[in-house]
Amino acid sequence: MLDFDTGKYAVYVWPAYGVTLLVFVVMIAASLNHSRRWRRRAEELKAGPERDAAE
Amino acid sequence: MIPAPAFLSNPERFMAFSRWAAPLLGLIATGLAVAGLWLGFAAPEDYQQGDTVRVMFIHVPAAWMGMFVYVCLGGASFLALVFRHALADAAALAAAPLGAAFTALALITGSLWGRPMWGTWWVWDARLTSVLVMFLFYLAYMALRGALDDEAKAARAGAILALVGLVNLPVVHFSVNWWNTLHQGATVMAKGGPKMAAVFLTPLLLMGLAYMAAFGALWLVRIRGEVWRRRAEAALSRLARA
């Protein structure tokens, strides 16, 4: 049985879980954005000369 | 059979491997975290710590990861410095923000546990101070990498700084043995086995594995980003020359 009632320590326990969740969300979003942004840029730069050559 | 580091040192092979390994590790991390949190909130209160024991399930793995990621940063920096391997440098650069985030989490959640248990948010004892020093090494590494325009010089300077910071790791680990600290001594990796009941140890280890898998997934994603960035910058310089 799950027990989410942390009693008088709730003021310490839940902020600890909240900060952890927030940091993980930021880490995941920042890592995916960084990767996607540079992938898009690299593909644009690669496609540019190839397009020019084809024209 | 090709050893794993040699296999992954080829950027093309690394990109093909990380394309499926990163999401797989992400799924494994999610599954382990759900199981760890489930068992963590099903566990009874600790007879001394009460419900604050639940902070341990997120604090201790963050502290482990802070150290583990620094070992990865140091190892990758060594390979980049000695063998001038671009992918090793990308791995070092990609590890630093993740290590800083895990160390910051360890400091913040530790403080939130310390206030009710020790009666203080912070104390300048050897364990807490050495972890803070490790956090500052992460920040210094990132600041140094960002401050120098010449990427080769930045990589070399950053690698030297990362290697200097490795000296701090034994201090972090053994501080509770070498000095009289408010922070408790080794509990999980104690001589003679863990000094913790299985009802707490199981969720703690599951969460440790979840953090490790999450780091693996995010590290691969960030290295992939670095590889793309370098390809984009190489393409830009080719265009500038043409």
Interface residues (C-beta under 8 A of the other chain):
Chain A: M1 L2 D3 F4 D5 T6 G7 K8 Y9 A10 Y12 V13 P15 A16 Y17 V19 T20 V23 F24 V26 M27 I28 A30 S31 L32 H34 S35 R36 R37 W38 R39 R41 A42 L45 K46 G48 P49
Chain B: W38 F41 A42 P44 G50 D51 T52 R54 V55 I58 H59 A62 P97 L98 A101 A104 L105 I108 T109 L112 W113 R115 P116 A214 L218 V221 R222 R224 G225 E226 W228 R229 R231 A232 A235 L236 L239 A242
